[in-house]
Each structure stands twice: as C-alpha cells, then as structure tokens.
Amino acid sequence: MILKNGRLRSPKLLQVTTAMLLVTYSLLLQAADKWSIGFNEPFVAQYLLHQGLGCNIDFDPANGNNISNCPSNMRPMALNEIDARLYDLATNQHVGIYREIIPVAMLHPIPGTTRYDKVLDVVDIYENYNLKLVLAFGLTVPSWMDVASNWQPMPQADADWDILKNHLSWEMGNLIKYLWDNERISQDWIRTHLFIEGFNEFDSLESVVGNNLDNDPSNDKNMFSTPLRAAQLQGGIQWVLDYYGIETQMLMPSIVGQWDKLNGIIDDIETWWYLALYYAYGGDGYPNLHLYRDDLYPDGTHGGAARMIEKVQESLQLLNTAIPSHYQNKIFLGEAGAADNYADCASALVGNKLSIPQREVFYRGIAEDSLINTMTMGITFWRLMNLPANWIPGVPCESFFGVVHDDNSGYKQVGIELFNYLKD
C-alpha cells in the first residue's frame, strides 16, 4: 500500500544473548508455519527519516508528517525503538516474518549518495533475532534514474524502460551485495531468511501518459506496467545477484490487481492472466499477491470478517491455478488487512474496514485458516504500527490498520488475539 501526499496509491541497541538466539532458532524450526506469519512495517524508511534523510537530500524530523516527495504513511522512528519492538515480537509474540518497502529515492537520492549503511543498521536487527525479511523497492523513484516523474515512473517506450529496469536491477543488487559483504550479516541468513521483491505493487505503477478518468482501460496510466516488464525486472535483479555470486530467495514483483487491460474490469480474472503471462514471459520467484477485500455479498449486504476471509480464500484458489506447478501452494500473501471502522474512518468510503471485534476475528482467521495456509508460504499483514489519527489528511483509515498503538505503547486487542494463536 502506497500513499502519496495523503492520496491512496493502490500502500542494535538491545543485545540478545547467545542462549536466547538458540531458543528463538529452535522455535523457528519447530513451528515454521506460524513463524511465516507477520507484518509489513517500513522500519528502514522510518529510521532514515529519524536520521534526517528523506526522499530528497535531507529531511527535518521536526516537520512531523510533512515528508517531501516520500510516501506519507510513515513517520520518524529511532533505532532503539525499532530494536525494542522487534525484540518483543520475536521473543514474546512469536512473529517471525516482516516486509519492508524502501522508497528508491530515499535509498539513493542522487548519484554518489547511497544510504546502504542505514539499511544495514535495521537489517542487522532482523538478522540478530533470526527473523525472515522481505526487502521490496517502492515509490518514489529518483529523477537521476531518467524517469519523467518520481511518482509516475513507468516509461512508455521500451528503450526508456530498459534504462529504468537496469537502474533498479543494479540498485537492488548493489544493496544486497553491501549486506552480503558486511561481517555484521551472516551470508547463511541471507541465503535462507532474506527474500527480494523487485518493486511494490508493480501492476499499479503509473506513467505520465494516459488518463484514469476516461473509462478507457487501454488508456490507463498503468497501461505500461505489463507482465512482461515485471518479468524483465525480476530477471534483471537475478542477473545482478548471479553476477555477484549472491544466493538469496526471490519473490516476483508484487501485484495488487490494478491491471485491467484484457476485459476492462479490475477483478481476479485480470490478475489470473497477469500471473500466467508473467511466468510465460520467463518471470521467476514465488508468486507475490496483495489481496484487499471488502465484506460485501452480491446483494450489497455486509458479511463481516467471515465474508472477507471467504473472498481471500476464493481469490487464492483461482490465482493458484495460474501459477506453474512448482510454485503452486507457495503463494506469498504480501499484504492483506482491514482498518478499524473507527473515528473518521467510519464515514470514509473504504471497503476493507471492520468493527474492532470483527477485525480481531479477521486477522486471526486468516492466520489459522487451513485452506489459506495450504496455498501460502508466508503472510505479512498490513500493517504493524498504527499512525496517529488524521496523520494523512483525506485518508483517515490508513491510520487504523496497525496492531500496535500509535504511541508505540503496546498492542491492540487485534494483535493480542493473533499473537495468542501464534504462541499456541
């Protein structure tokens, strides 16, 4: 899930003892299925903000949520806060997998200025606690990568796409090489616990060309974010990793179901074709889906958490048939979630929201559903941390997707219910 300026775009300070690491590792071995259920949270990006580093050259943390040229659904966070939260989640709540979206412009804003050392500081924490981690690139894209727009980076011409694809491939490869070569990070951990995702919600990436308001799907701004280009990006990243001799695990660039170039309707049939074509064009990596579903029945009545879970099941069952046999039942559900139908969110026209008690049923229900577990190799809910109410003007529900209170004081009941299942 990505937010631009309030507009929806789809979203080692604590030391751990050797004995505790061994206990955590043994638990990972004993309960691999439950240790593959976790959360999205942009800790890397929020730590960069805390260090005064934004998607431009610098950033003043005192400006609060006035984050120039960066997604607005994040806020500055200190490294010791990140460490303390991950320590508790790993050792006390049994949450074993996380997904980080890093804005490319924040990582490498201008030529010669990279922030790989700050990424290392956060990845070091994940590695210390032997957690699984997905690293994904996301908006915004820096101008030096020859894009017409930081927020609408997808070129129209194939030659221009080749330039951007090569920039992104080398950027991801160089970041992983930096981690691979650093003695703070175990290469075995990179092989077994790190997953690479070329770009967040690739099928929704827009071009400066097109018009989303003319009811012509063939002219939508995301018309050039094709399955072929997704496959080319994944292949480019894999080529760079192979060039460096780095072994790690690969996800396809995630898709959120925003491509509607075949039947003109955003639905699971379009997503089925996108997946099928991605692999037909030579794309590789675990299938990587974002499934946000409302609770409506065909007659317009609401079915609550049970209906939302049913829709996720139906989508997974259909999309699983588009995937090559060696990846079937190994879908990574990279984002799923619902906001608290609370405060200003209650009046917002957003489908994926639930009452607080129903939200508890939904998160735990997704985690423990046997059908969903059969088809997935990992689940990361959107998201871990609440934001303060009205943090993003015009998008009130985004503040209420978390399971941690917005002051980072502790867990909401939806989180506690989920953790109780993970610890059973």
C-alpha positions as CSV (number, residue, x, y, z in Angstrom):
1,M,0.0,0.0,0.0
2,I,1.5,3.4,-1.0
3,L,0.2,6.8,-0.2
4,K,1.3,10.0,-1.9
5,N,0.6,13.3,-0.1
6,G,-2.4,11.8,1.6
7,R,-3.8,10.1,-1.5
8,L,-4.2,6.3,-1.7
9,R,-2.0,4.9,-4.4
10,S,-3.1,1.3,-4.7
11,P,0.1,1.2,0.4
12,K,21.3,-2.9,18.0
13,L,20.8,-1.1,21.0
14,L,19.3,-4.0,22.9
15,Q,21.6,-7.0,22.9
16,V,20.4,-10.6,22.7
17,T,22.2,-13.4,24.4
18,T,23.5,-16.5,22.6
19,A,21.2,-18.6,24.6
20,M,18.2,-16.5,23.6
21,L,19.2,-16.7,19.9
22,L,19.4,-20.5,20.2
23,V,15.9,-20.6,21.8
24,T,14.5,-18.4,19.0
25,Y,16.1,-20.5,16.3
26,S,14.8,-23.7,17.8
27,L,11.3,-22.3,17.9
28,L,11.7,-21.3,14.2
29,L,12.5,-25.0,13.4
30,Q,9.6,-26.3,15.5
31,A,6.9,-24.0,14.1
32,A,7.9,-23.0,10.6
33,D,4.3,-22.4,9.5
34,K,3.4,-20.0,12.3
35,W,6.8,-18.3,12.1
36,S,5.9,-17.4,8.5
37,I,3.0,-15.1,9.6
38,G,3.9,-11.5,10.3
39,F,3.6,-7.8,9.3
40,N,4.6,-5.0,6.9
41,E,6.3,-2.0,8.5
42,P,8.7,0.4,6.8
43,F,11.2,0.5,9.7
44,V,14.1,1.2,7.3
45,A,12.5,4.2,5.8
46,Q,11.3,5.5,9.2
47,Y,14.8,5.1,10.6
48,L,16.1,7.1,7.7
49,L,13.6,9.8,8.4
50,H,14.7,9.8,12.1
51,Q,18.3,10.4,10.8
52,G,17.2,13.4,8.8
53,L,17.3,11.5,5.5
54,G,14.2,11.8,3.3
55,C,13.4,11.1,-0.4
56,N,15.2,14.3,-1.2
57,I,18.6,15.1,0.1
58,D,17.6,15.8,3.6
59,F,14.6,15.9,5.9
60,D,13.8,17.7,9.1
61,P,12.2,15.2,11.6
62,A,10.6,18.2,13.4
63,N,8.3,18.6,10.4
64,G,6.2,15.7,11.5
65,N,4.3,14.2,8.6
66,N,5.4,16.8,6.1
67,I,7.6,14.3,4.3
68,S,8.6,15.9,1.0
69,N,8.4,13.5,-2.0
70,C,8.1,10.4,0.2
71,P,5.1,8.2,0.9
72,S,3.2,9.9,3.7
73,N,2.2,6.7,5.6
74,M,5.3,6.6,7.8
75,R,7.0,8.7,10.5
76,P,10.4,9.0,12.0
77,M,11.4,6.2,14.3
78,A,14.6,5.7,16.3
79,L,16.8,2.6,16.0
80,N,16.4,1.7,19.7
81,E,12.5,1.8,19.3
82,I,12.7,-0.5,16.3
83,D,15.0,-2.9,18.1
84,A,12.8,-3.0,21.2
85,R,9.7,-3.7,19.2
86,L,11.3,-6.4,17.1
87,Y,12.9,-8.0,20.2
88,D,9.5,-8.3,21.8
89,L,7.7,-9.5,18.7
90,A,10.4,-12.2,18.1
91,T,10.9,-13.4,21.7
92,N,7.5,-12.9,23.3
93,Q,4.9,-12.8,20.5
94,H,6.4,-15.4,18.1
95,V,6.2,-13.1,15.0
96,G,8.8,-14.4,12.5
97,I,8.4,-12.6,9.2
98,Y,8.4,-9.0,8.1
99,R,8.2,-7.0,4.9
100,E,9.9,-3.6,4.3
101,I,9.2,-1.3,1.4
102,I,12.1,1.1,0.8
103,P,11.4,4.2,-1.4
104,V,14.2,4.1,-4.0
105,A,14.6,7.9,-3.9
106,M,15.3,7.6,-0.2
107,L,17.9,4.9,-0.6
108,H,19.8,6.6,-3.5
109,P,18.5,10.2,-3.9
110,I,21.4,11.4,-6.2
111,P,24.3,9.8,-7.9
112,G,27.1,9.1,-5.4
113,T,24.8,9.3,-2.4
114,T,23.6,6.0,-1.0
115,R,22.3,5.1,2.4
116,Y,23.1,1.4,2.5
117,D,24.7,1.8,5.9
118,K,21.4,2.8,7.4
119,V,19.6,-0.2,5.8
120,L,22.3,-2.4,7.3
121,D,21.6,-1.0,10.8
122,V,18.0,-2.2,10.6
123,V,18.7,-5.4,8.7
124,D,21.2,-6.3,11.4
125,I,18.4,-6.3,14.0
126,Y,16.3,-8.8,11.9
127,E,19.4,-11.0,11.4
128,N,20.2,-10.9,15.2
129,Y,16.8,-12.3,16.0
130,N,16.9,-14.8,13.1
131,L,13.7,-13.3,11.5
132,K,12.6,-13.7,7.9
133,L,12.6,-10.5,5.9
134,V,11.3,-9.3,2.6
135,L,13.1,-6.3,1.1
136,A,11.0,-4.5,-1.5
137,F,11.6,-1.4,-3.6
138,G,8.8,1.2,-3.7
139,L,7.9,4.7,-4.7
140,T,9.3,7.2,-5.1
141,V,11.9,6.8,-7.8
142,P,14.7,9.4,-8.1
143,S,14.9,11.6,-11.1
144,W,18.5,10.6,-11.9
145,M,17.1,7.2,-13.0
146,D,15.8,9.0,-16.0
147,V,12.1,9.0,-15.0
148,A,9.7,11.7,-16.1
149,S,8.0,11.7,-12.6
150,N,9.1,10.4,-9.2
151,W,5.5,9.2,-8.6
152,Q,4.7,8.1,-12.1
153,P,8.0,6.5,-13.1
154,M,6.8,3.9,-15.7
155,P,8.1,4.9,-19.2
156,Q,6.1,4.5,-22.3
157,A,9.0,3.5,-24.7
158,D,10.7,0.1,-24.3
159,A,14.1,1.7,-24.6
160,D,13.4,4.0,-21.7
161,W,12.1,1.1,-19.7
162,D,15.3,-0.8,-20.3
163,I,17.2,2.2,-18.7
164,L,15.0,2.2,-15.7
165,K,14.9,-1.6,-15.3
166,N,18.7,-1.7,-15.4
167,H,19.0,1.1,-12.8
168,L,16.6,-0.7,-10.5
169,S,18.3,-4.1,-11.0
170,W,21.7,-2.8,-10.2
171,E,20.4,-0.8,-7.2
172,M,18.8,-3.8,-5.6
173,G,21.9,-5.9,-6.5
174,N,24.3,-3.4,-5.0
175,L,22.3,-3.1,-1.8
176,I,22.2,-6.9,-1.3
177,K,25.9,-7.1,-2.1
178,Y,26.6,-4.4,0.6
179,L,24.8,-6.6,3.1
180,W,26.4,-9.8,1.8
181,D,29.9,-8.4,2.1
182,N,29.4,-6.9,5.6
183,E,30.6,-9.1,8.5
184,R,27.6,-8.0,10.6
185,I,25.3,-10.0,8.5
186,S,25.6,-13.8,8.1
187,Q,25.6,-14.9,4.5
188,D,23.7,-18.1,5.6
189,W,20.9,-15.8,6.9
190,I,20.8,-14.0,3.5
191,R,20.5,-17.4,1.7
192,T,17.7,-18.7,3.9
193,H,15.9,-15.8,5.5
194,L,16.1,-12.9,3.1
195,F,13.6,-12.5,0.2
196,I,14.0,-10.0,-2.6
197,E,11.0,-8.2,-4.2
198,G,11.8,-6.1,-7.2
199,F,9.0,-3.5,-6.7
200,N,5.9,-3.0,-4.6
201,E,2.6,-3.4,-6.5
202,F,4.3,-3.3,-9.9
203,D,1.0,-3.6,-11.8
204,S,-0.2,-0.3,-10.3
205,L,2.9,1.8,-11.4
206,E,1.8,4.7,-13.5
207,S,3.2,6.6,-16.4
208,V,2.8,10.3,-17.1
209,V,0.9,9.2,-20.2
210,G,-2.7,8.2,-20.1
211,N,-5.9,9.1,-18.4
212,N,-7.5,7.2,-15.5
213,L,-10.8,9.2,-15.8
214,D,-11.9,8.5,-19.4
215,N,-13.4,5.0,-18.8
216,D,-11.0,3.5,-21.3
217,P,-8.9,0.8,-19.6
218,S,-6.5,0.6,-22.5
219,N,-5.5,4.3,-21.8
220,D,-5.0,3.9,-18.0
221,K,-1.8,5.4,-16.6
222,N,-0.6,1.9,-15.5
223,M,-1.0,0.5,-19.1
224,F,2.8,0.1,-19.4
225,S,3.3,-1.8,-16.1
226,T,2.9,-5.1,-18.0
227,P,3.5,-8.7,-17.0
228,L,6.5,-8.7,-19.5
229,R,8.1,-5.7,-17.8
230,A,7.6,-7.3,-14.3
231,A,9.3,-10.4,-15.6
232,Q,12.1,-8.4,-17.1
233,L,12.7,-6.5,-13.8
234,Q,12.9,-9.8,-11.8
235,G,15.2,-11.2,-14.4
236,G,17.5,-8.2,-14.2
237,I,17.8,-8.3,-10.5
238,Q,18.5,-12.1,-10.6
239,W,21.2,-11.4,-13.3
240,V,23.0,-8.9,-11.0
241,L,22.8,-11.2,-8.0
242,D,24.2,-14.0,-10.1
243,Y,27.0,-11.7,-11.3
244,Y,28.0,-11.0,-7.7
245,G,27.6,-14.7,-6.7
246,I,24.9,-14.0,-4.2
247,E,22.4,-16.6,-3.2
248,T,19.1,-15.5,-1.7
249,Q,15.4,-16.1,-2.3
250,M,13.3,-14.2,-4.8
251,L,9.7,-13.1,-5.0
252,M,8.1,-11.8,-8.1
253,P,7.3,-8.0,-8.0
254,S,4.1,-7.9,-6.1
255,I,0.8,-7.3,-7.8
256,V,-2.3,-5.8,-6.2
257,G,-4.8,-6.4,-9.0
258,Q,-4.9,-3.0,-10.6
259,W,-4.2,-4.1,-14.2
260,D,-7.4,-4.3,-16.4
261,K,-6.2,-4.3,-19.9
262,L,-7.9,-7.6,-21.0
263,N,-11.6,-7.3,-20.0
264,G,-11.6,-3.8,-18.7
265,I,-12.6,-4.8,-15.2
266,I,-10.3,-4.9,-12.2
267,D,-11.0,-8.4,-11.0
268,D,-9.4,-11.8,-10.2
269,I,-9.6,-12.9,-13.9
270,E,-7.4,-10.0,-14.9
271,T,-5.0,-10.9,-12.1
272,W,-5.0,-14.5,-13.2
273,W,-3.9,-13.5,-16.7
274,Y,-1.3,-11.2,-15.3
275,L,0.2,-14.0,-13.2
276,A,0.0,-16.5,-16.1
277,L,1.7,-14.1,-18.5
278,Y,4.4,-13.1,-16.0
279,Y,5.6,-16.7,-15.8
280,A,5.0,-17.4,-19.5
281,Y,7.4,-14.5,-20.2
282,G,10.1,-16.1,-18.2
283,G,9.4,-14.4,-14.8
284,D,10.5,-16.3,-11.7
285,G,10.2,-16.2,-8.0
286,Y,7.5,-17.0,-5.6
287,P,4.1,-15.6,-6.6
288,N,3.5,-12.4,-4.6
289,L,0.0,-11.1,-4.1
290,H,-1.8,-8.3,-2.2
291,L,-5.4,-9.2,-1.5
292,Y,-7.6,-6.4,0.0
293,R,-11.2,-7.5,0.0
294,D,-14.4,-5.9,1.3
295,D,-17.1,-7.8,3.2
296,L,-19.9,-7.3,0.7
297,Y,-22.2,-10.1,-0.7
298,P,-23.6,-9.7,-4.2
299,D,-26.8,-8.3,-2.9
300,G,-24.9,-5.5,-1.1
301,T,-25.3,-6.8,2.4
302,H,-22.2,-6.9,4.7
303,G,-20.8,-10.2,5.9
304,G,-18.1,-9.0,8.2
305,A,-14.8,-10.9,8.8
306,A,-16.2,-14.2,7.6
307,R,-17.1,-12.7,4.2
308,M,-13.6,-11.1,3.9
309,I,-11.9,-14.4,4.7
310,E,-14.1,-16.2,2.2
311,K,-13.1,-13.7,-0.5
312,V,-9.4,-14.2,0.2
313,Q,-9.9,-17.9,0.0
314,E,-11.7,-17.7,-3.3
315,S,-9.0,-15.4,-4.8
316,L,-6.2,-17.7,-3.7
317,Q,-8.0,-20.8,-5.1
318,L,-8.4,-19.2,-8.5
319,L,-5.0,-17.5,-8.7
320,N,-3.2,-20.6,-7.6
321,T,-4.2,-22.2,-10.9
322,A,-2.4,-19.5,-12.9
323,I,1.0,-20.4,-11.4
324,P,3.5,-23.0,-12.6
325,S,3.2,-26.3,-10.7
326,H,6.5,-25.9,-8.8
327,Y,5.1,-22.6,-7.3
328,Q,1.5,-23.7,-6.7
329,N,0.6,-23.6,-3.0
330,K,3.6,-21.4,-2.4
331,I,2.0,-18.0,-2.7
332,F,3.4,-15.2,-0.6
333,L,0.5,-13.1,0.6
334,G,2.5,-9.9,0.9
335,E,-0.4,-7.7,2.0
336,A,-3.9,-8.3,3.5
337,G,-5.7,-6.3,6.1
338,A,-8.6,-4.2,7.3
339,A,-8.8,-0.9,9.1
340,D,-10.6,-0.3,12.3
341,N,-14.1,1.1,11.4
342,Y,-13.4,3.8,14.0
343,A,-13.4,7.6,14.3
344,D,-13.1,9.4,10.9
345,C,-12.5,6.1,9.1
346,A,-16.1,5.1,9.9
347,S,-17.5,7.6,7.4
348,A,-14.9,7.0,4.7
349,L,-15.8,5.2,1.5
350,V,-13.4,2.4,2.0
351,G,-14.3,-1.3,1.6
352,N,-11.7,-3.0,3.6
353,K,-12.6,-1.9,7.1
354,L,-14.3,-3.7,10.0
355,S,-15.6,-3.1,13.5
356,I,-12.9,-3.6,16.1
357,P,-14.2,-7.0,17.3
358,Q,-14.6,-8.2,13.7
359,R,-11.1,-7.1,12.9
360,E,-9.8,-9.4,15.6
361,V,-11.7,-12.3,14.0
362,F,-10.3,-11.4,10.6
363,Y,-6.6,-11.3,11.4
364,R,-6.6,-14.4,13.5
365,G,-9.0,-16.1,11.0
366,I,-6.6,-15.5,8.1
367,A,-3.7,-16.8,10.1
368,E,-5.3,-20.0,11.2
369,D,-7.4,-20.9,8.2
370,S,-6.3,-24.3,6.9
371,L,-7.2,-23.6,3.3
372,I,-5.3,-20.3,3.2
373,N,-2.3,-22.0,4.9
374,T,-2.3,-24.8,2.3
375,M,-1.9,-22.3,-0.5
376,T,0.6,-19.8,1.1
377,M,4.3,-19.9,2.1
378,G,4.1,-16.7,4.1
379,I,1.7,-13.9,5.1
380,T,2.5,-10.3,6.1
381,F,-0.4,-8.3,7.2
382,W,-0.7,-4.5,6.5
383,R,0.5,-3.3,8.9
384,L,2.3,-3.4,12.3
385,M,2.1,0.2,13.6
386,N,-0.9,2.5,13.8
387,L,-0.4,6.1,12.8
388,P,-1.9,9.0,14.8
389,A,-5.5,9.8,13.8
390,N,-5.7,12.1,10.8
391,W,-1.9,11.7,10.1
392,I,-2.7,11.7,6.4
393,P,-5.3,14.3,5.5
394,G,-8.0,12.9,3.4
395,V,-7.1,9.2,4.0
396,P,-8.4,8.6,7.6
397,C,-8.5,4.8,7.5
398,E,-4.8,4.4,6.9
399,S,-4.1,5.4,10.5
400,F,-6.0,2.4,11.8
401,F,-4.5,-0.7,10.0
402,G,-2.0,-1.4,12.8
403,V,-1.9,-3.7,15.7
404,V,0.4,-1.5,17.8
405,H,-1.0,1.7,19.3
406,D,0.1,4.9,17.6
407,D,2.2,6.0,20.6
408,N,4.1,2.6,20.4
409,S,3.0,1.8,23.9
410,G,1.7,-1.7,23.4
411,Y,-0.6,-4.0,21.4
412,K,-4.2,-3.5,20.4
413,Q,-6.5,-6.4,21.0
414,V,-6.4,-7.5,17.4
415,G,-2.7,-8.1,17.8
416,I,-3.1,-9.9,21.1
417,E,-5.6,-12.3,19.5
418,L,-3.3,-13.0,16.6
419,F,-0.3,-13.5,18.9
420,N,-2.2,-15.9,21.1
421,Y,-2.7,-18.1,18.1
422,L,0.9,-17.8,17.0
423,K,2.0,-18.9,20.5
424,D,-0.4,-21.8,20.9
